[in-house]
């Protein structure tokens, strides 16, 4: 028996758990509240995409005469799908690696319309990239089956979402309520069967659903409905990203036919108080809740009576992934792009460096909500402690820091702490393209294990970036992405079109900026999305300041995305296909020379951006400025030392040759013997092992106790060699 059952309803990700329940379970551990967590999504997928599940798919009553040619082909090949599905899933779970060679023969998996989209496989994977090539082919194979299910059996099915349309901008509860009155869907049958097994096995006292996205909403309600019908005394709770952003103005009492409690924002304290109110014998003030909706006298009532403050991030515990089927997640590769595949390929332990956003100004963002505005960083030591705990717990050394925007200074400290402990980890995170991401900082992040970053370039227009209050320019983004790329860190950019007052010319120019960034090789991946106005953003709060007019509707259920009219009158949606098609090509490194108008089936103006704009942004002179407050990191404290005499104009002087054996090259420099000895002493005293970082000014002062003209020494050719090769980093 468990106190709580924590559920992520179908569907989120195939390759790794959504972390919300792991965060809550980690917190509950600190309170001695027992819990069991399940990712219903992956468990449903594994039952559906099994031999038995696929047999049920093809046994379904399907009217073949009215289906597409693609569905007829898949049905005709049904025996091949039934035969191969179990082995294909095992391969995608990294349990059947040798199958890659058979998959890559192209005559093992049955092929339908998804295979018509095949990339140039040799270009994408080469002759030896068999594992990734096979993952890509197996992914297309699964997507073919999914297309068949959507067309013929369950139109709401999707690998990372279910019935998403119903959850998007559902101002009224009517449509969802009506669908819940219908009979169970094909996918529901799998979901509810597993749900019953878990409830009967663990006999929880309280069931908590984490609903991060609109694509999880229907399944959460369907599951809660099943609980109310079959376990009427078992209380249910909903929290997570969807209620946090969408249900803040909830008024419809019918919602509470399914859920007893709906909590908002950080879930730790609200869940603790719900548990104490509903289950625990512990005495607390009557009706003491934190940011919780309940039904009281047949009216939806918001309760926030407790005087207790939310827990600080240092005291919420380490996320606990126990119970989740970590070895059974499926790694897929949808398109042949290494950066893009990070979201779908590989198992990542998810952590957060800082709660909220340290910038907190972007006018399209929900900056009025706690998950953005309540900024609270965690110390590097605690973060790396948690990393080590998770490595022990999960056996995985990959980490995805799921920050709104990871702070550069904290990233630096985390990198140094990782190096100090000699950890071998792989990690990536979301950032703002801050100018503080210098070449040296990017190099430090890389050697600590950082492989990728994602950040928002958004509209790629300096005028609109100012209107967004993004705090960056296109030129700055170009330089920062160059610094990451040169360090060996991949970069993904979130891109936006249709921002208020954006003109057609600015959309075309934005595409040209993006084209040049990819052509210069400083962006590796991106994604275009059309601007949407949200209720909790500055634009949503002051639409008149941005030239848009909201279309007002009565809010009884969800309220986040707001329909609006733009004073420009431009149909921005017409650009969607062309922008995404061009980006798909750029991500594959092709068709940079196509005229921009070729991507659209309507006439567009010529770009006003100079064809070498990004190239010229990346040209820079050597910076010999002396920055005394720069913190210095010496990454190699050991060097091979060879003393020798050097003659100059008949005089012999003692010199030292220092040889640094780096991972990919060898650096040799020659210095006067006394200066070499002094420098190596500085290196040893100020390596990454020392948590205190010396400044350039302090180094100068120590140098000038023994020698003259520090600037001449610091900017000399030998020292420049050490800086260029990452032996000396200035942060």
C-alpha positions in Angstrom: 0.0 0.0 0.0 1.2 3.5 -0.9 0.1 6.9 0.3 0.2 8.4 -3.1 0.1 7.2 -6.7 1.7 9.8 -9.1 0.7 9.5 -12.7 1.8 11.1 -15.9 -1.1 10.4 -18.3 -0.5 9.6 -22.0 1.4 11.0 -23.9 4.7 13.0 -23.4 8.0 11.6 -24.6 9.0 8.2 -25.8 12.7 8.3 -24.9 12.7 9.6 -21.3 10.3 10.3 -18.5 8.7 13.7 -18.1 10.3 14.7 -14.7 7.4 16.2 -12.7 6.4 13.0 -10.8 10.1 12.3 -10.1 10.5 15.8 -8.6 7.4 15.3 -6.4 8.5 11.8 -5.4 11.9 13.2 -4.4 10.2 15.8 -2.2 7.8 13.3 -0.7 10.8 11.2 0.3 11.9 14.0 2.6 8.5 14.0 4.3 8.4 10.2 4.8 5.3 10.0 2.6 5.3 6.8 0.5 4.5 7.0 -3.2 4.6 5.1 -6.4 4.9 6.8 -9.8 4.0 5.6 -13.3 4.4 7.0 -16.8 1.1 5.7 -18.3 2.3 7.0 -21.7 5.2 4.7 -22.2 3.4 1.8 -20.7 0.5 2.3 -23.1 2.9 2.6 -26.0 4.7 -0.6 -25.1 1.4 -2.5 -24.9 0.0 -1.1 -28.1 3.2 -1.5 -30.1 3.7 -5.1 -29.2 2.7 -8.3 -31.2 -0.5 -8.6 -29.2 -1.3 -4.9 -29.6 -0.6 -4.7 -33.3 -2.8 -7.8 -33.8 -5.6 -5.9 -32.0 -5.0 -2.9 -34.4 -5.4 -5.1 -37.5 -8.3 -7.0 -36.0 -10.3 -3.8 -35.6 -13.3 -3.3 -37.8 -11.9 -1.3 -40.7 -13.7 -0.3 -43.9 -10.9 -0.9 -46.3 -12.9 0.3 -49.3 -13.0 3.8 -47.9 -9.4 4.1 -46.6 -6.4 5.6 -48.3 -4.0 3.7 -50.5 -1.4 4.0 -47.8 -3.7 2.3 -45.2 -4.5 -0.4 -47.7 -0.8 -1.1 -48.2 -0.2 -1.2 -44.4 -3.1 -3.6 -44.0 -1.8 -5.8 -46.8 1.5 -6.0 -45.0 -0.1 -6.6 -41.6 1.7 -10.0 -41.1 5.1 -8.3 -41.6 4.2 -5.7 -39.0 3.1 -8.3 -36.5 6.2 -10.3 -37.1 8.7 -7.5 -36.7 7.2 -5.2 -34.1 8.6 -6.8 -30.9 12.1 -6.9 -32.4 11.9 -3.3 -33.6 10.8 -2.1 -30.2 13.6 -4.0 -28.5 16.1 -2.4 -30.9 14.8 1.1 -30.1 15.2 0.2 -26.4 18.9 -0.4 -27.1 18.4 -4.1 -26.2 18.9 -5.6 -29.7 21.8 -3.7 -31.3 22.6 -6.4 -33.9 19.2 -5.9 -35.5 20.5 -2.6 -36.9 22.3 -4.4 -39.7 19.2 -6.2 -40.8 17.0 -3.0 -40.6 19.6 -1.2 -42.8 19.2 -3.8 -45.6 16.0 -1.9 -46.4 14.1 -5.2 -46.9 13.3 -6.2 -43.3 10.8 -3.6 -42.0 7.7 -3.1 -44.1 7.6 0.4 -45.7 4.6 2.7 -46.3 4.3 6.4 -47.0 6.7 7.7 -44.3 9.6 6.1 -46.2 8.8 8.4 -49.1 10.4 11.2 -46.9 13.7 9.4 -46.6 16.7 11.7 -46.4 19.9 11.0 -48.3 20.9 8.2 -46.0 24.6 8.1 -47.0 24.9 11.9 -46.5 23.1 11.7 -43.2 24.7 8.6 -41.7 27.7 7.6 -43.8 28.6 4.0 -44.4 29.2 3.1 -40.7 26.4 5.0 -38.8 24.3 1.8 -38.7 22.7 2.3 -35.3 21.4 5.8 -36.0 20.4 4.9 -39.5 18.4 1.9 -38.2 16.8 4.1 -35.5 15.7 6.5 -38.2 14.2 3.7 -40.3 12.5 2.1 -37.3 11.0 5.5 -36.4 9.5 5.8 -39.8 8.1 2.3 -39.5 6.4 3.2 -36.2 5.1 6.4 -37.7 3.5 4.4 -40.5 1.6 2.3 -38.0 0.6 5.5 -36.1 -0.8 6.9 -39.4 -2.9 3.8 -39.8 -4.2 4.0 -36.3 -5.1 7.7 -36.7 -6.8 7.2 -40.0 -8.8 4.1 -39.2 -9.1 3.6 -35.5 -8.3 6.5 -33.2 -8.0 10.0 -34.8 -6.7 11.5 -31.5 -3.7 9.2 -31.3 -0.1 10.7 -31.3 3.2 9.5 -29.9 3.8 12.5 -27.8 0.2 13.8 -27.4 -3.4 12.5 -27.2 -6.5 14.5 -28.2 -4.4 17.6 -28.0 -6.9 19.7 -29.9 -9.5 19.4 -27.2 -7.1 20.8 -24.6 -5.9 23.8 -26.6 -7.7 27.0 -25.8 -10.7 25.2 -24.3 -12.4 28.2 -22.8 -15.4 26.0 -22.3 -15.5 22.5 -20.7 -18.3 21.4 -22.9 -16.4 19.7 -25.7 -14.2 17.7 -23.3 -17.1 16.9 -21.1 -19.0 15.6 -24.1 -16.1 13.4 -25.3 -15.9 12.0 -21.8 -19.5 11.0 -22.1 -18.7 8.9 -25.2 -17.6 5.3 -25.1 -13.9 4.6 -24.4 -11.5 5.0 -27.3 -9.2 2.2 -28.6 -6.3 3.9 -26.8 -8.4 4.3 -23.6 -8.8 0.6 -23.3 -5.0 0.2 -23.0 -4.7 3.1 -20.6 -7.5 2.0 -18.2 -6.4 -1.6 -18.1 -2.9 -0.5 -16.9 -4.4 2.0 -14.5 -6.6 -0.6 -12.9 -3.6 -3.0 -12.5 -1.6 -0.2 -10.7 -4.4 0.9 -8.4 -5.1 -2.7 -7.4 -1.4 -3.5 -6.8 -0.5 -0.4 -4.8 -3.8 0.6 -3.2 -3.0 4.3 -2.9 -4.8 6.6 -0.6 -4.5 9.6 -3.1 -4.0 9.7 -6.8 -2.1 12.7 -8.3 -2.1 13.4 -12.0 0.6 15.6 -13.4 -0.7 17.2 -16.6 2.1 19.2 -18.4 0.5 19.8 -21.8 -2.8 19.9 -23.6 -2.0 16.5 -25.1 -2.2 14.9 -21.6 -5.5 16.5 -20.6 -8.1 14.2 -22.0 -6.3 11.1 -20.7 -6.0 12.6 -17.3 -9.8 13.2 -17.2 -10.6 9.8 -18.7 -8.5 8.1 -16.0 -9.9 10.2 -13.2 -13.4 9.4 -14.5 -12.5 5.7 -14.3 -11.3 6.1 -10.7 -14.5 7.8 -9.7 -16.7 5.1 -11.2 -14.7 2.1 -9.9 -13.0 3.5 -6.7 -15.4 6.2 -5.6 -13.7 6.8 -2.2 -10.3 7.4 -3.8 -9.5 11.1 -4.0 -7.9 12.6 -7.1 -5.7 15.6 -7.7 -4.5 17.4 -10.8 -1.5 19.6 -11.1 1.3 20.4 -13.6 2.0 22.8 -16.4 -1.5 22.7 -18.0 -3.5 23.8 -14.9 -0.6 26.2 -13.9 -1.1 28.2 -17.1 -4.6 27.3 -18.3 -6.9 26.7 -15.3 -6.2 29.8 -13.1 -9.7 31.2 -13.8 -11.5 27.9 -13.5 -15.3 28.2 -12.8 -17.0 25.1 -14.2 -18.1 22.8 -11.3 -18.4 19.8 -13.6 -14.6 19.5 -13.5 -14.9 18.3 -9.9 -16.9 15.3 -11.0 -13.4 14.0 -12.0 -11.0 15.7 -9.6 -11.3 16.6 -5.9 -8.4 19.0 -5.9 -6.6 21.1 -8.6 -3.3 22.7 -7.5 -1.3 25.5 -9.2 2.4 26.3 -9.6 5.1 24.5 -7.6 3.5 21.3 -6.4 5.4 20.4 -3.2 3.6 22.3 -0.5 0.1 22.1 -2.2 0.4 18.3 -2.4 1.6 18.0 1.1 -1.3 20.0 2.4 -3.9 18.2 0.3 -2.5 14.9 1.7 -2.8 16.2 5.2 -6.3 17.4 4.6 -7.6 14.4 2.8 -5.6 11.5 4.2 -3.2 12.1 7.0 -4.3 12.1 10.7 -1.9 15.0 11.3 -3.7 18.0 12.8 -3.5 21.2 10.7 -5.8 24.2 10.5 -9.1 23.3 9.0 -9.2 23.8 5.3 -5.5 24.9 5.1 -4.5 24.8 1.5 -1.9 26.3 -0.8 -3.0 27.4 -4.3 -5.7 24.8 -4.6 -9.2 24.7 -6.2 -11.9 22.6 -4.5 -15.6 22.4 -4.9 -17.4 24.0 -1.9 -21.2 24.4 -1.7 -21.3 23.4 -5.4 -19.1 26.4 -6.3 -15.5 26.3 -7.5 -13.4 27.8 -4.7 -9.8 28.8 -4.7 -8.1 28.1 -1.4 -4.7 29.7 -0.4 -5.2 30.2 3.3 -1.9 28.7 4.6 0.7 31.1 5.9 3.5 28.6 5.0 5.8 29.6 2.2 6.9 27.4 -0.6 10.0 25.2 0.0 13.3 26.6 -1.1 14.9 24.7 -4.0 17.7 23.5 -1.8 15.2 21.6 0.4 12.9 19.8 -2.1 15.1 16.8 -2.4 16.7 15.1 -5.4 14.3 13.9 -8.1 13.6 10.2 -7.6 13.1 8.1 -10.8 12.4 4.9 -8.9 9.4 2.8 -10.2 9.7 4.2 -13.7 10.6 1.7 -16.4 13.9 3.4 -17.3 15.2 0.5 -19.4 12.0 0.4 -21.5 11.9 3.9 -23.0 12.2 4.1 -26.8 14.9 6.2 -28.5 13.7 7.4 -31.9 15.2 9.7 -34.6 12.6 11.5 -36.6 14.9 13.6 -38.8 18.6 13.1 -39.5 19.9 16.0 -37.5 22.1 15.4 -34.4 20.9 18.4 -32.4 17.3 17.9 -33.2 17.5 14.2 -32.1 18.4 15.1 -28.5 14.7 15.6 -27.7 13.8 12.0 -28.9 17.0 9.9 -28.7 18.6 8.8 -25.4 17.7 8.7 -21.7 18.2 12.0 -19.9 18.1 12.6 -16.2 16.2 15.9 -15.9 17.3 18.6 -13.4 16.9 22.4 -13.0 19.7 24.8 -12.3 17.5 27.6 -11.3 13.7 28.0 -10.6 12.2 30.7 -12.8 14.0 33.0 -15.3 16.7 35.5 -14.3 15.8 37.8 -17.2 12.0 37.7 -16.8 11.2 40.5 -19.3 10.2 38.9 -22.7 6.8 40.4 -23.6 5.4 37.2 -25.1 6.3 35.1 -22.0 4.2 34.2 -19.0 6.4 36.4 -16.8 3.6 37.1 -14.3 3.4 33.4 -13.3 5.5 31.9 -10.5 7.3 29.4 -12.7 8.9 32.3 -14.5 9.0 35.2 -12.1 10.1 33.4 -8.9 13.8 33.2 -9.7 15.8 31.0 -7.4 19.1 29.5 -8.4 20.5 26.4 -6.7 24.1 26.2 -5.6 26.5 24.4 -7.9 27.5 22.0 -5.1 23.9 20.9 -4.4 23.3 20.5 -8.2 26.3 18.3 -8.7 25.5 16.3 -5.5 22.1 15.6 -7.1 23.8 14.6 -10.4 25.9 12.1 -8.5 22.8 10.8 -6.7 20.9 10.4 -9.9 23.8 8.6 -11.6 23.8 6.1 -8.7 20.0 5.8 -8.9 19.5 5.5 -12.6 22.9 4.3 -14.0 22.6 7.1 -16.6 25.2 9.9 -16.9 23.2 12.1 -19.3 21.5 15.2 -18.0 19.0 17.7 -19.5 18.7 20.9 -17.4 15.2 22.0 -18.1 15.6 25.6 -17.1 13.6 28.5 -18.6 17.1 30.0 -19.1 20.2 28.6 -17.3 22.3 31.5 -15.8 25.7 31.7 -17.4 27.5 32.3 -14.0 25.8 29.2 -12.5 26.6 27.1 -15.6 30.3 28.1 -15.1 30.3 27.0 -11.5 28.5 23.8 -12.3 31.1 23.1 -15.0 34.0 23.7 -12.6 32.4 21.5 -9.9 32.0 18.7 -12.4 35.7 19.0 -13.3 36.7 19.2 -9.7 35.0 15.9 -8.9 36.4 14.2 -12.1 32.8 13.3 -13.2 32.2 12.1 -16.7 28.8 13.4 -17.7 26.9 14.6 -20.8 24.6 17.5 -20.4 22.6 20.2 -22.3 20.3 23.0 -21.3 18.2 26.0 -22.4 19.9 29.5 -22.4 19.6 33.1 -23.4 22.2 34.1 -26.0 24.0 36.3 -23.5 27.2 38.1 -24.5 28.8 36.5 -21.3 29.0 33.3 -23.3 32.6 34.0 -24.4 34.8 31.6 -26.3 36.5 30.7 -23.0 33.3 30.0 -21.1 32.0 27.9 -24.0 35.2 25.9 -24.0 34.9 25.3 -20.2 31.3 24.2 -20.6 32.4 21.8 -23.3 35.1 20.1 -21.4 32.7 19.6 -18.4 30.4 17.6 -20.7 28.1 20.2 -22.3 27.1 19.0 -25.8 24.3 21.3 -26.7 22.3 24.4 -25.9 18.9 25.7 -27.1 17.8 29.4 -27.0 15.4 31.8 -28.5 16.4 34.0 -31.4 12.7 34.4 -31.9 12.0 36.9 -34.7 15.6 37.5 -35.9 14.9 41.2 -36.3 16.5 43.9 -34.2 13.4 46.1 -34.2 11.2 43.2 -33.0 13.7 41.9 -30.5 13.6 45.3 -28.8 9.7 45.1 -28.8 10.0 41.7 -27.2 12.5 43.1 -24.7 14.7 40.1 -25.4 17.9 41.9 -24.4 19.9 40.6 -27.4 20.6 41.6 -31.0 21.0 39.4 -34.1 24.7 40.2 -34.2 25.1 39.2 -30.6 23.3 35.9 -31.2 25.5 35.2 -34.2 28.7 35.7 -32.1 27.4 33.7 -29.2 26.3 30.8 -31.4 29.7 31.0 -33.1 31.4 30.7 -29.7 29.4 27.6 -28.8 29.9 26.0 -32.2 33.7 26.5 -32.2 33.8 24.9 -28.8 32.0 21.8 -30.2 28.6 22.6 -28.6 25.6 22.2 -30.8 23.0 25.1 -31.0 19.3 24.9 -31.5 17.3 28.1 -31.9 13.6 28.7 -31.2 12.2 30.9 -34.0 9.0 32.9 -34.1 6.9 34.6 -36.8 3.7 36.6 -36.7 4.7 38.8 -33.8 2.5 41.8 -33.4 3.3 44.6 -35.9 5.7 42.2 -37.8 5.6 43.1 -41.5 5.9 40.8 -44.5 9.3 42.4 -45.2 10.4 41.6 -41.6 9.3 38.0 -42.0 11.3 37.6 -45.2 14.3 39.3 -43.7 14.1 37.1 -40.6 14.2 34.0 -42.9 17.3 35.5 -44.6 19.0 36.0 -41.2 18.3 32.4 -40.3 19.5 31.1 -43.7 22.8 32.9 -43.2 23.2 31.6 -39.6 22.8 28.0 -40.9 25.0 28.6 -43.9 27.8 30.0 -41.7 27.5 26.8 -39.6 26.8 28.6 -36.3 23.3 27.1 -35.9 22.6 23.4 -36.2 18.9 23.1 -35.5 15.8 25.3 -35.2 12.1 25.3 -35.0 9.6 27.9 -36.2 6.4 28.5 -34.3 3.7 31.1 -34.9 3.3 33.8 -32.2 0.4 33.1 -29.8 -0.8 35.7 -27.3 -1.1 34.3 -23.8 -3.2 35.6 -20.9 -0.2 35.9 -18.5 2.2 37.8 -20.7 2.8 41.5 -21.0 1.2 41.5 -24.5 -1.8 39.6 -23.1 -2.1 42.2 -20.3 -1.5 45.3 -22.4 -2.5 44.3 -26.0 -3.1 47.9 -27.0 0.6 48.7 -26.5 1.5 46.1 -29.2 -1.2 46.9 -31.8 -3.4 43.8 -31.2 -7.0 43.5 -30.1 -8.1 40.4 -28.1 -11.3 38.6 -29.1 -13.1 38.4 -25.7 -14.7 35.1 -24.7 -16.4 33.9 -21.4 -13.8 31.8 -19.5 -15.3 28.9 -17.6 -12.5 26.3 -18.1 -9.1 26.9 -19.7 -7.6 30.4 -20.4 -4.2 30.9 -21.8 -4.0 31.4 -25.6 -6.0 34.4 -26.6 -7.4 34.9 -30.1 -6.7 38.4 -31.4 -6.6 40.6 -34.5 -3.4 42.3 -35.6 -3.7 45.9 -36.9 -1.4 44.9 -39.8 -4.1 42.7 -41.2 -1.4 40.2 -42.4 -2.3 36.5 -42.7 0.9 35.3 -41.0 -0.2 31.7 -41.2 0.5 31.7 -45.0 4.2 31.8 -44.2 4.2 28.7 -42.0 4.8 26.0 -44.6 7.5 27.9 -46.5 9.4 28.8 -43.3 9.3 25.2 -42.0 10.2 23.7 -45.3 13.2 26.0 -45.8 14.4 25.3 -42.2 14.2 21.6 -42.8 16.5 22.0 -45.8 18.9 24.3 -43.9 19.1 21.8 -41.0 20.3 19.2 -43.5 22.9 21.6 -44.9 21.3 22.0 -48.3 19.7 24.5 -50.7 21.2 27.7 -49.2 21.5 29.1 -52.7 17.8 28.9 -53.5 16.1 32.3 -53.8 13.8 32.9 -50.8 10.7 33.2 -53.0 11.1 29.6 -54.0 10.0 28.4 -50.6 6.6 30.1 -51.0 3.7 29.6 -53.4 2.9 33.3 -53.4 4.9 36.4 -54.2 7.2 37.9 -51.4 9.4 41.0 -51.5 13.2 40.6 -51.9 15.1 40.6 -48.6 16.8 43.9 -47.5 19.5 42.0 -45.6 23.0 42.1 -47.1 24.1 38.6 -48.2 27.2 38.8 -46.0 25.5 40.3 -42.9 26.1 37.4 -40.6 29.6 36.8 -42.1 30.5 40.4 -41.3 29.1 40.1 -37.8 31.5 37.3 -37.1 34.6 39.3 -38.2 36.3 40.7 -35.1 39.7 42.1 -34.3 41.9 40.5 -31.6 40.8 41.9 -28.2 43.9 42.9 -26.3 42.0 44.8 -23.6 43.3 44.2 -20.1 40.4 43.1 -17.9 41.7 43.0 -14.4 38.6 41.5 -12.8 38.6 38.5 -15.2 38.7 35.2 -13.3 41.4 32.9 -14.6 41.2 29.1 -14.9 44.3 27.0 -15.6 43.2 23.7 -17.0 46.5 21.9 -17.3 48.8 22.1 -14.3 51.2 19.5 -15.6 53.7 20.1 -18.5 56.8 18.4 -19.7 59.7 20.7 -18.7 63.0 20.9 -20.7 65.6 23.5 -19.8 68.1 24.7 -22.4 70.5 27.6 -23.2 69.6 30.0 -25.8 72.2 32.3 -27.4 71.4 35.8 -28.6 74.1 38.2 -29.8 76.8 36.2 -28.1 75.0 36.0 -24.8 73.5 32.8 -23.4 70.3 32.8 -21.4 68.5 29.9 -19.6 65.1 29.1 -21.2 62.5 26.4 -20.5 60.5 24.5 -23.1 57.1 23.6 -21.8 55.2 20.9 -23.6 51.4 20.5 -22.9 49.9 17.2 -24.0 46.3 18.1 -24.7 43.6 15.5 -25.7 43.8 16.3 -29.4 47.1 18.2 -29.9 50.4 19.1 -28.4 51.4 22.7 -27.5 55.0 23.7 -27.1 56.1 27.1 -25.8 59.4 28.6 -24.8 59.8 31.0 -21.9 62.7 32.4 -19.9 63.4 29.8 -17.2 62.5 32.0 -14.2 59.2 33.1 -15.8 58.4 29.5 -16.7 58.9 28.4 -13.1 56.8 31.3 -11.9 54.0 30.5 -14.3 53.9 26.7 -13.5 53.7 27.6 -9.8 50.6 29.8 -10.6 49.1 27.0 -12.7 49.5 24.4 -9.8 48.1 26.8 -7.2 45.1 27.9 -9.3 44.0 24.7 -11.1 40.3 23.7 -11.2 40.9 21.8 -7.9 41.0 25.2 -6.1 37.5 26.5 -5.6 38.9 30.1 -5.2 39.5 31.7 -8.6 42.4 34.1 -9.0 41.8 37.3 -11.0 44.0 38.7 -13.8 44.8 41.7 -11.6 46.0 39.4 -8.8 48.2 37.5 -11.3 49.6 40.8 -12.5 50.4 41.8 -8.9 52.3 38.5 -8.2 54.2 38.8 -11.5 55.3 42.3 -10.8 56.8 41.3 -7.5 59.4 39.4 -9.5 59.4 40.9 -13.1 58.5 43.9 -15.1 55.9 44.7 -17.8 53.1 42.1 -17.2 51.1 43.2 -20.2 54.0 42.4 -22.5 54.2 38.9 -21.0 50.4 38.3 -20.9 49.9 39.2 -24.6 53.1 37.5 -25.8 53.0 34.8 -28.5 53.6 31.9 -26.1 50.8 33.0 -23.7 48.5 33.5 -26.7 49.1 29.9 -27.7 48.1 28.7 -24.3 44.9 30.8 -24.4 44.0 29.7 -27.9 44.3 26.1 -26.9 42.3 26.4 -23.8 45.1 25.9 -21.3 44.4 29.3 -19.8 40.7 30.5 -19.7 39.6 34.0 -18.8 36.1 34.1 -17.5 
